[in-house]
């Protein structure tokens, strides 16, 4: 993702796609269920990817048996409506775009 961001930044500068603050502006598309990514429309390379998981089999099994959870790496990171997972991932990607790639996403 880092290399894709660097390539896109260079292409944005070359094409004059910068705003008043000299931040690069790019067009984006595509996301899917549970796991979503931001892909540059021109290079077709992934600039950001993340996952939302509302289920952990270890936690669920312990809960159904009335036992305490064993110490484990729990990948459950979502407790809200499933329909909001993709949007949350995309918002996270937009919020981190400048820190990750020094790019400003506009669509």
N, CA, C and O atoms as CSV, one atom per row, in Angstrom:
chain,resi,resn,atom,element,x,y,z
A,1,UNK,N,N,0.824,-1.189,0.000
A,1,UNK,CA,C,0.000,0.000,0.000
A,1,UNK,C,C,0.872,1.257,0.000
A,1,UNK,O,O,0.534,2.262,-0.626
A,2,UNK,N,N,1.998,1.182,0.713
A,2,UNK,CA,C,2.886,2.338,0.761
A,2,UNK,C,C,3.402,2.678,-0.632
A,2,UNK,O,O,3.399,3.845,-1.024
A,3,UNK,N,N,3.844,1.674,-1.382
A,3,UNK,CA,C,4.356,1.903,-2.737
A,3,UNK,C,C,3.260,2.432,-3.650
A,3,UNK,O,O,3.516,3.293,-4.492
A,4,UNK,N,N,2.041,1.926,-3.492
A,4,UNK,CA,C,0.916,2.405,-4.304
A,4,UNK,C,C,0.627,3.873,-4.017
A,4,UNK,O,O,0.329,4.644,-4.929
A,5,UNK,N,N,0.718,4.256,-2.741
A,5,UNK,CA,C,0.494,5.654,-2.364
A,5,UNK,C,C,1.556,6.575,-2.926
A,5,UNK,O,O,1.252,7.671,-3.399
A,6,UNK,N,N,2.810,6.128,-2.875
A,6,UNK,CA,C,3.903,6.933,-3.420
A,6,UNK,C,C,3.759,7.101,-4.929
A,6,UNK,O,O,3.983,8.186,-5.465
A,7,UNK,N,N,3.384,6.015,-5.611
A,7,UNK,CA,C,3.185,6.098,-7.063
A,7,UNK,C,C,2.047,7.051,-7.396
A,7,UNK,O,O,2.155,7.848,-8.328
A,8,UNK,N,N,0.956,6.973,-6.641
A,8,UNK,CA,C,-0.191,7.837,-6.897
A,8,UNK,C,C,0.151,9.290,-6.619
A,8,UNK,O,O,-0.270,10.173,-7.367
A,9,UNK,N,N,0.903,9.557,-5.567
A,9,UNK,CA,C,1.292,10.936,-5.260
A,9,UNK,C,C,2.101,11.531,-6.400
A,9,UNK,O,O,1.874,12.677,-6.788
A,10,UNK,N,N,3.035,10.770,-6.937
A,10,UNK,CA,C,3.851,11.251,-8.059
A,10,UNK,C,C,2.979,11.516,-9.288
A,10,UNK,O,O,3.170,12.515,-9.982
A,11,UNK,N,N,2.025,10.627,-9.556
A,11,UNK,CA,C,1.127,10.823,-10.705
A,11,UNK,C,C,0.223,12.038,-10.511
A,11,UNK,O,O,-0.056,12.762,-11.466
A,12,UNK,N,N,-0.240,12.266,-9.270
A,12,UNK,CA,C,-1.096,13.417,-8.985
A,12,UNK,C,C,-0.346,14.726,-9.194
A,12,UNK,O,O,-0.899,15.676,-9.747
A,13,UNK,N,N,0.907,14.782,-8.756
A,13,UNK,CA,C,1.728,15.979,-8.963
A,13,UNK,C,C,1.949,16.203,-10.447
A,13,UNK,O,O,1.823,17.325,-10.938
A,14,UNK,N,N,2.280,15.138,-11.160
A,14,UNK,CA,C,2.532,15.230,-12.601
A,14,UNK,C,C,1.301,15.729,-13.352
A,14,UNK,O,O,1.424,16.476,-14.322
A,15,UNK,N,N,0.109,15.316,-12.903
A,15,UNK,CA,C,-1.131,15.707,-13.580
A,15,UNK,C,C,-1.684,17.038,-13.066
A,15,UNK,O,O,-2.709,17.505,-13.563
A,16,UNK,N,N,-1.029,17.654,-12.083
A,16,UNK,CA,C,-1.500,18.921,-11.531
A,16,UNK,C,C,-2.727,18.760,-10.653
A,16,UNK,O,O,-3.477,19.719,-10.466
A,17,UNK,N,N,-2.950,17.571,-10.110
A,17,UNK,CA,C,-4.101,17.302,-9.255
A,17,UNK,C,C,-3.771,17.633,-7.810
A,17,UNK,O,O,-3.675,16.740,-6.968
A,18,UNK,N,N,-3.597,18.913,-7.525
A,18,UNK,CA,C,-3.288,19.365,-6.171
A,18,UNK,C,C,-4.259,20.464,-5.789
A,18,UNK,O,O,-4.776,21.175,-6.650
A,19,UNK,N,N,-4.505,20.603,-4.492
A,19,UNK,CA,C,-5.385,21.672,-4.041
A,19,UNK,C,C,-4.558,22.885,-3.620
A,19,UNK,O,O,-3.350,22.927,-3.849
A,20,UNK,N,N,-5.204,23.860,-3.009
A,20,UNK,CA,C,-4.524,25.091,-2.604
A,20,UNK,C,C,-3.432,24.848,-1.566
A,20,UNK,O,O,-2.509,25.652,-1.437
A,21,UNK,N,N,-3.531,23.757,-0.833
A,21,UNK,CA,C,-2.532,23.428,0.182
A,21,UNK,C,C,-1.464,22.498,-0.372
A,21,UNK,O,O,-0.645,21.968,0.379
A,22,UNK,N,N,-1.474,22.301,-1.685
A,22,UNK,CA,C,-0.521,21.424,-2.369
A,22,UNK,C,C,-0.669,19.962,-1.958
A,22,UNK,O,O,0.272,19.176,-2.066
A,23,UNK,N,N,-1.864,19.609,-1.486
A,23,UNK,CA,C,-2.119,18.205,-1.190
A,23,UNK,C,C,-2.701,17.555,-2.438
A,23,UNK,O,O,-3.548,18.133,-3.120
A,24,UNK,N,N,-2.237,16.358,-2.721
A,24,UNK,CA,C,-2.679,15.656,-3.912
A,24,UNK,C,C,-4.123,15.191,-3.767
A,24,UNK,O,O,-4.530,14.758,-2.689
A,25,UNK,N,N,-4.886,15.277,-4.830
A,25,UNK,CA,C,-6.290,14.870,-4.833
A,25,UNK,C,C,-6.436,13.715,-5.813
A,25,UNK,O,O,-5.959,13.790,-6.945
A,26,UNK,N,N,-7.100,12.642,-5.376
A,26,UNK,CA,C,-7.271,11.497,-6.262
A,26,UNK,C,C,-8.719,11.026,-6.262
A,26,UNK,O,O,-9.471,11.299,-5.326
A,27,UNK,N,N,-9.097,10.329,-7.301
A,27,UNK,CA,C,-10.416,9.734,-7.404
A,27,UNK,C,C,-10.312,8.258,-7.026
A,27,UNK,O,O,-9.340,7.588,-7.375
A,28,UNK,N,N,-11.315,7.759,-6.314
A,28,UNK,CA,C,-11.284,6.400,-5.798
A,28,UNK,C,C,-12.563,5.653,-6.132
A,28,UNK,O,O,-13.576,6.260,-6.481
A,29,UNK,N,N,-12.512,4.332,-6.023
A,29,UNK,CA,C,-13.715,3.523,-6.161
A,29,UNK,C,C,-13.541,2.173,-5.494
A,29,UNK,O,O,-12.421,1.771,-5.180
A,30,UNK,N,N,-14.626,1.481,-5.281
A,30,UNK,CA,C,-14.755,0.089,-4.870
A,30,UNK,C,C,-14.624,-0.165,-3.376
A,30,UNK,O,O,-13.676,0.284,-2.732
A,31,UNK,N,N,-15.596,-0.896,-2.839
A,31,UNK,CA,C,-15.492,-1.488,-1.526
A,31,UNK,C,C,-16.442,-2.670,-1.442
A,31,UNK,O,O,-17.388,-2.752,-2.224
A,32,UNK,N,N,-16.210,-3.589,-0.510
A,32,UNK,CA,C,-17.014,-4.804,-0.398
A,32,UNK,C,C,-17.300,-5.141,1.058
A,32,UNK,O,O,-16.808,-4.466,1.962
A,33,UNK,N,N,-18.093,-6.182,1.286
A,33,UNK,CA,C,-18.545,-6.576,2.629
A,33,UNK,C,C,-17.423,-6.970,3.571
A,33,UNK,O,O,-16.429,-7.570,3.161
A,34,UNK,N,N,-17.595,-6.624,4.832
A,34,UNK,CA,C,-16.706,-6.980,5.937
A,34,UNK,C,C,-15.267,-6.519,5.744
A,34,UNK,O,O,-14.664,-5.933,6.643
A,35,UNK,N,N,-14.740,-6.785,4.587
A,35,UNK,CA,C,-13.406,-6.274,4.277
A,35,UNK,C,C,-13.586,-5.273,3.152
A,35,UNK,O,O,-14.224,-5.573,2.143
A,36,UNK,N,N,-13.037,-4.111,3.317
A,36,UNK,CA,C,-13.175,-3.076,2.298
A,36,UNK,C,C,-11.809,-2.492,2.002
A,36,UNK,O,O,-10.906,-2.514,2.838
A,37,UNK,N,N,-11.678,-1.975,0.807
A,37,UNK,CA,C,-10.421,-1.340,0.452
A,37,UNK,C,C,-10.696,-0.110,-0.399
A,37,UNK,O,O,-11.749,0.020,-1.023
A,38,UNK,N,N,-9.740,0.767,-0.403
A,38,UNK,CA,C,-9.792,1.954,-1.252
A,38,UNK,C,C,-8.777,1.713,-2.357
A,38,UNK,O,O,-7.600,1.459,-2.098
A,39,UNK,N,N,-9.251,1.798,-3.585
A,39,UNK,CA,C,-8.410,1.523,-4.749
A,39,UNK,C,C,-8.360,2.771,-5.614
A,39,UNK,O,O,-9.393,3.380,-5.893
A,40,UNK,N,N,-7.176,3.146,-6.031
A,40,UNK,CA,C,-7.027,4.301,-6.910
A,40,UNK,C,C,-7.657,3.986,-8.265
A,40,UNK,O,O,-7.425,2.918,-8.832
A,41,UNK,N,N,-8.449,4.914,-8.774
A,41,UNK,CA,C,-9.159,4.702,-10.035
A,41,UNK,C,C,-8.220,4.596,-11.230
A,41,UNK,O,O,-8.535,3.904,-12.199
A,42,UNK,N,N,-7.077,5.268,-11.178
A,42,UNK,CA,C,-6.161,5.249,-12.325
A,42,UNK,C,C,-5.186,4.086,-12.272
A,42,UNK,O,O,-5.029,3.367,-13.259
A,43,UNK,N,N,-4.533,3.889,-11.145
A,43,UNK,CA,C,-3.510,2.841,-11.058
A,43,UNK,C,C,-4.104,1.477,-10.736
A,43,UNK,O,O,-3.464,0.449,-10.956
A,44,UNK,N,N,-5.332,1.467,-10.213
A,44,UNK,CA,C,-6.011,0.232,-9.787
A,44,UNK,C,C,-5.262,-0.470,-8.647
A,44,UNK,O,O,-5.382,-1.684,-8.481
A,45,UNK,N,N,-4.500,0.283,-7.871
A,45,UNK,CA,C,-3.740,-0.278,-6.759
A,45,UNK,C,C,-4.414,0.079,-5.432
A,45,UNK,O,O,-5.026,1.137,-5.288
A,46,UNK,N,N,-4.282,-0.834,-4.472
A,46,UNK,CA,C,-4.896,-0.660,-3.160
A,46,UNK,C,C,-4.120,0.383,-2.363
A,46,UNK,O,O,-2.906,0.276,-2.188
A,47,UNK,N,N,-4.841,1.390,-1.885
A,47,UNK,CA,C,-4.245,2.427,-1.056
A,47,UNK,C,C,-4.566,2.218,0.419
A,47,UNK,O,O,-3.828,2.679,1.290
A,48,UNK,N,N,-5.670,1.521,0.701
A,48,UNK,CA,C,-6.061,1.267,2.086
A,48,UNK,C,C,-6.943,0.028,2.124
A,48,UNK,O,O,-7.779,-0.172,1.242
A,49,UNK,N,N,-6.761,-0.796,3.133
A,49,UNK,CA,C,-7.611,-1.966,3.337
A,49,UNK,C,C,-7.774,-2.205,4.830
A,49,UNK,O,O,-6.847,-1.993,5.612
A,50,UNK,N,N,-8.957,-2.645,5.212
A,50,UNK,CA,C,-9.215,-2.945,6.612
A,50,UNK,C,C,-10.360,-3.949,6.699
A,50,UNK,O,O,-11.041,-4.219,5.709
A,51,UNK,N,N,-10.560,-4.492,7.881
A,51,UNK,CA,C,-11.591,-5.497,8.098
A,51,UNK,C,C,-12.369,-5.174,9.363
A,51,UNK,O,O,-11.808,-4.693,10.348
A,52,UNK,N,N,-13.655,-5.441,9.322
A,52,UNK,CA,C,-14.500,-5.365,10.505
A,52,UNK,C,C,-15.033,-6.766,10.749
A,52,UNK,O,O,-15.562,-7.402,9.837
A,53,UNK,N,N,-14.895,-7.243,11.963
A,53,UNK,CA,C,-15.318,-8.586,12.307
A,53,UNK,C,C,-16.217,-8.518,13.531
A,53,UNK,O,O,-15.805,-8.031,14.583
A,54,UNK,N,N,-17.430,-9.000,13.396
A,54,UNK,CA,C,-18.386,-8.943,14.505
A,54,UNK,C,C,-18.528,-10.285,15.215
A,54,UNK,O,O,-19.429,-10.450,16.038
A,55,UNK,N,N,-17.667,-11.238,14.917
A,55,UNK,CA,C,-17.798,-12.572,15.490
A,55,UNK,C,C,-16.429,-13.146,15.845
A,55,UNK,O,O,-15.462,-12.976,15.103
A,56,UNK,N,N,-16.362,-13.810,16.961
A,56,UNK,CA,C,-15.169,-14.558,17.372
A,56,UNK,C,C,-15.656,-15.910,17.861
A,56,UNK,O,O,-16.434,-15.976,18.812
A,57,UNK,N,N,-15.216,-16.981,17.232
A,57,UNK,CA,C,-15.700,-18.322,17.598
A,57,UNK,C,C,-15.285,-18.699,19.021
A,57,UNK,O,O,-16.028,-19.401,19.707
A,58,UNK,N,N,-14.129,-18.255,19.471
A,58,UNK,CA,C,-13.678,-18.580,20.829
A,58,UNK,C,C,-14.558,-17.880,21.862
A,58,UNK,O,O,-14.990,-18.493,22.839
A,59,UNK,N,N,-14.817,-16.605,21.642
A,59,UNK,CA,C,-15.694,-15.860,22.555
A,59,UNK,C,C,-17.112,-16.428,22.539
A,59,UNK,O,O,-17.741,-16.574,23.588
A,60,UNK,N,N,-17.607,-16.745,21.352
A,60,UNK,CA,C,-18.963,-17.271,21.209
A,60,UNK,C,C,-19.099,-18.634,21.891
A,60,UNK,O,O,-20.085,-18.888,22.583
A,61,UNK,N,N,-18.123,-19.497,21.700
A,61,UNK,CA,C,-18.155,-20.834,22.304
A,61,UNK,C,C,-18.142,-20.719,23.832
A,61,UNK,O,O,-18.912,-21.400,24.509
A,62,UNK,N,N,-17.281,-19.870,24.372
A,62,UNK,CA,C,-17.215,-19.691,25.829
A,62,UNK,C,C,-18.529,-19.124,26.359
A,62,UNK,O,O,-19.006,-19.538,27.416
A,63,UNK,N,N,-19.108,-18.189,25.634
A,63,UNK,CA,C,-20.366,-17.580,26.054
A,63,UNK,C,C,-21.507,-18.603,26.061
A,63,UNK,O,O,-22.309,-18.636,26.994
A,64,UNK,N,N,-21.573,-19.435,25.021
A,64,UNK,CA,C,-22.652,-20.419,24.944
A,64,UNK,C,C,-22.520,-21.508,26.009
A,64,UNK,O,O,-23.522,-22.101,26.407
A,65,UNK,N,N,-21.306,-21.776,26.474
A,65,UNK,CA,C,-21.082,-22.783,27.518
A,65,UNK,C,C,-21.082,-22.166,28.918
A,65,UNK,O,O,-20.960,-22.876,29.916
A,66,UNK,N,N,-21.220,-20.839,28.983
A,66,UNK,CA,C,-21.211,-20.162,30.273
A,66,UNK,C,C,-19.851,-20.160,30.937
A,66,UNK,O,O,-19.750,-20.037,32.157
A,67,UNK,N,N,-18.807,-20.293,30.140
A,67,UNK,CA,C,-17.439,-20.316,30.654
A,67,UNK,C,C,-16.765,-18.972,30.432
A,67,UNK,O,O,-17.234,-18.143,29.652
A,68,UNK,N,N,-15.660,-18.775,31.130
A,68,UNK,CA,C,-14.880,-17.565,30.863
A,68,UNK,C,C,-14.003,-17.827,29.643
A,68,UNK,O,O,-13.611,-18.961,29.364
A,69,UNK,N,N,-13.714,-16.764,28.939
A,69,UNK,CA,C,-12.893,-16.885,27.730
A,69,UNK,C,C,-11.453,-17.189,28.094
A,69,UNK,O,O,-10.897,-16.611,29.028
A,70,UNK,N,N,-10.863,-18.096,27.350
A,70,UNK,CA,C,-9.427,-18.330,27.497
A,70,UNK,C,C,-8.699,-17.137,26.896
A,70,UNK,O,O,-9.239,-16.440,26.035
A,71,UNK,N,N,-7.499,-16.909,27.342
A,71,UNK,CA,C,-6.696,-15.841,26.759
A,71,UNK,C,C,-6.436,-16.178,25.286
A,71,UNK,O,O,-5.908,-17.245,24.972
A,72,UNK,N,N,-6.801,-15.282,24.407
A,72,UNK,CA,C,-6.630,-15.514,22.965
A,72,UNK,C,C,-6.547,-14.197,22.230
A,72,UNK,O,O,-6.885,-13.145,22.774
A,73,UNK,N,N,-6.099,-14.259,21.004
A,73,UNK,CA,C,-6.111,-13.089,20.140
A,73,UNK,C,C,-7.508,-13.005,19.550
A,73,UNK,O,O,-7.899,-13.848,18.743
A,74,UNK,N,N,-8.251,-12.000,19.949
A,74,UNK,CA,C,-9.639,-11.844,19.502
A,74,UNK,C,C,-9.673,-10.841,18.355
A,74,UNK,O,O,-9.216,-9.705,18.488
A,75,UNK,N,N,-10.219,-11.277,17.237
A,75,UNK,CA,C,-10.288,-10.410,16.067
A,75,UNK,C,C,-11.608,-9.666,15.961
A,75,UNK,O,O,-11.830,-8.926,15.003
A,76,UNK,N,N,-12.482,-9.857,16.935
A,76,UNK,CA,C,-13.755,-9.142,16.926
A,76,UNK,C,C,-13.483,-7.668,17.191
A,76,UNK,O,O,-12.937,-7.307,18.233
A,77,UNK,N,N,-13.864,-6.829,16.252
A,77,UNK,CA,C,-13.618,-5.396,16.400
A,77,UNK,C,C,-14.841,-4.565,16.014
A,77,UNK,O,O,-14.725,-3.372,15.732
A,78,UNK,N,N,-16.023,-5.207,16.004
A,78,UNK,CA,C,-17.227,-4.505,15.567
A,78,UNK,C,C,-18.422,-4.971,16.367
A,78,UNK,O,O,-18.689,-6.171,16.447
A,79,UNK,N,N,-19.158,-4.020,16.971
A,79,UNK,CA,C,-20.357,-4.332,17.747
A,79,UNK,C,C,-21.583,-3.593,17.248
A,79,UNK,O,O,-22.637,-3.652,17.881
A,80,UNK,N,N,-21.468,-2.903,16.132
A,80,UNK,CA,C,-22.592,-2.131,15.598
A,80,UNK,C,C,-23.275,-2.917,14.489
A,80,UNK,O,O,-22.981,-4.096,14.289
A,81,UNK,N,N,-24.183,-2.273,13.771
A,81,UNK,CA,C,-24.895,-2.929,12.680
A,81,UNK,C,C,-23.940,-3.359,11.569
A,81,UNK,O,O,-23.023,-2.623,11.205
A,82,UNK,N,N,-24.165,-4.553,11.038
A,82,UNK,CA,C,-23.319,-5.065,9.955
A,82,UNK,C,C,-23.366,-4.159,8.728
A,82,UNK,O,O,-22.372,-4.029,8.013
A,83,UNK,N,N,-24.504,-3.537,8.485
A,83,UNK,CA,C,-24.664,-2.682,7.308
A,83,UNK,C,C,-23.737,-1.467,7.341
A,83,UNK,O,O,-23.515,-0.835,6.308
A,84,UNK,N,N,-23.201,-1.136,8.497
A,84,UNK,CA,C,-22.344,0.045,8.621
A,84,UNK,C,C,-20.856,-0.284,8.539
A,84,UNK,O,O,-20.023,0.619,8.612
A,85,UNK,N,N,-20.510,-1.554,8.389
A,85,UNK,CA,C,-19.101,-1.951,8.381
A,85,UNK,C,C,-18.312,-1.303,7.252
A,85,UNK,O,O,-17.260,-0.709,7.484
A,86,UNK,N,N,-18.820,-1.419,6.040
A,86,UNK,CA,C,-18.086,-0.897,4.881
A,86,UNK,C,C,-17.870,0.605,4.993
A,86,UNK,O,O,-16.770,1.105,4.757
A,87,UNK,N,N,-18.922,1.312,5.352
A,87,UNK,CA,C,-18.813,2.766,5.469
A,87,UNK,C,C,-17.776,3.154,6.513
A,87,UNK,O,O,-17.021,4.105,6.310
A,88,UNK,N,N,-17.729,2.435,7.622
A,88,UNK,CA,C,-16.760,2.735,8.672
A,88,UNK,C,C,-15.329,2.529,8.184
A,88,UNK,O,O,-14.438,3.315,8.507
A,89,UNK,N,N,-15.117,1.480,7.412
A,89,UNK,CA,C,-13.784,1.224,6.869
A,89,UNK,C,C,-13.369,2.335,5.915
A,89,UNK,O,O,-12.236,2.813,5.966
A,90,UNK,N,N,-14.286,2.744,5.045
A,90,UNK,CA,C,-13.976,3.803,4.084
A,90,UNK,C,C,-13.682,5.117,4.812
A,90,UNK,O,O,-12.755,5.837,4.440
A,91,UNK,N,N,-14.469,5.433,5.850
A,91,UNK,CA,C,-14.213,6.640,6.637
A,91,UNK,C,C,-12.827,6.570,7.279
A,91,UNK,O,O,-12.095,7.559,7.287
A,92,UNK,N,N,-12.467,5.403,7.816
A,92,UNK,CA,C,-11.137,5.232,8.400
A,92,UNK,C,C,-10.052,5.486,7.351
A,92,UNK,O,O,-9.054,6.148,7.635
A,93,UNK,N,N,-10.246,4.964,6.153
A,93,UNK,CA,C,-9.285,5.170,5.069
A,93,UNK,C,C,-9.135,6.633,4.704
A,93,UNK,O,O,-8.020,7.119,4.512
A,94,UNK,N,N,-10.266,7.346,4.608
A,94,UNK,CA,C,-10.213,8.772,4.288
A,94,UNK,C,C,-9.514,9.551,5.398
A,94,UNK,O,O,-8.724,10.453,5.121
A,95,UNK,N,N,-9.805,9.204,6.663
A,95,UNK,CA,C,-9.185,9.909,7.790
A,95,UNK,C,C,-7.673,9.691,7.850
A,95,UNK,O,O,-6.941,10.565,8.314
A,96,UNK,N,N,-7.205,8.542,7.388
A,96,UNK,CA,C,-5.779,8.230,7.452
A,96,UNK,C,C,-5.030,8.525,6.162
A,96,UNK,O,O,-3.830,8.263,6.083
A,97,UNK,N,N,-5.701,9.060,5.152
A,97,UNK,CA,C,-5.074,9.228,3.840
A,97,UNK,C,C,-3.862,10.157,3.857
A,97,UNK,O,O,-2.858,9.874,3.203
A,98,UNK,N,N,-3.943,11.243,4.585
A,98,UNK,CA,C,-2.823,12.187,4.610
A,98,UNK,C,C,-1.661,11.601,5.407
A,98,UNK,O,O,-0.510,11.706,4.984
A,99,UNK,N,N,-1.950,10.982,6.562
A,99,UNK,CA,C,-0.887,10.369,7.360
A,99,UNK,C,C,-0.213,9.215,6.623
A,99,UNK,O,O,1.007,9.065,6.685
A,100,UNK,N,N,-1.001,8.405,5.929
A,100,UNK,CA,C,-0.443,7.236,5.250
A,100,UNK,C,C,0.297,7.575,3.966
A,100,UNK,O,O,1.390,7.066,3.716
A,101,UNK,N,N,-0.310,8.448,3.144
A,101,UNK,CA,C,0.208,8.667,1.794
A,101,UNK,C,C,0.411,10.137,1.417
A,101,UNK,O,O,0.888,10.432,0.321
A,102,UNK,N,N,0.058,11.050,2.307
A,102,UNK,CA,C,0.053,12.473,1.997
A,102,UNK,C,C,-0.832,12.748,0.782
A,102,UNK,O,O,-0.486,13.534,-0.100
A,103,UNK,N,N,-1.980,12.077,0.764
A,103,UNK,CA,C,-2.961,12.242,-0.308
A,103,UNK,C,C,-4.293,12.641,0.319
A,103,UNK,O,O,-4.596,12.262,1.451
A,104,UNK,N,N,-5.086,13.410,-0.426
A,104,UNK,CA,C,-6.433,13.757,-0.002
A,104,UNK,C,C,-7.398,13.103,-0.984
A,104,UNK,O,O,-7.396,13.426,-2.172
A,105,UNK,N,N,-8.216,12.190,-0.488
A,105,UNK,CA,C,-9.189,11.519,-1.336
A,105,UNK,C,C,-10.407,12.440,-1.504
A,105,UNK,O,O,-10.821,13.094,-0.546
A,106,UNK,N,N,-10.980,12.495,-2.710
A,106,UNK,CA,C,-12.123,13.383,-2.873
A,106,UNK,C,C,-13.395,12.686,-3.281
A,106,UNK,O,O,-14.446,13.326,-3.268
A,107,UNK,N,N,-13.376,11.436,-3.639
A,107,UNK,CA,C,-14.605,10.706,-3.976
A,107,UNK,C,C,-14.425,9.259,-3.621
A,107,UNK,O,O,-15.336,8.456,-3.819
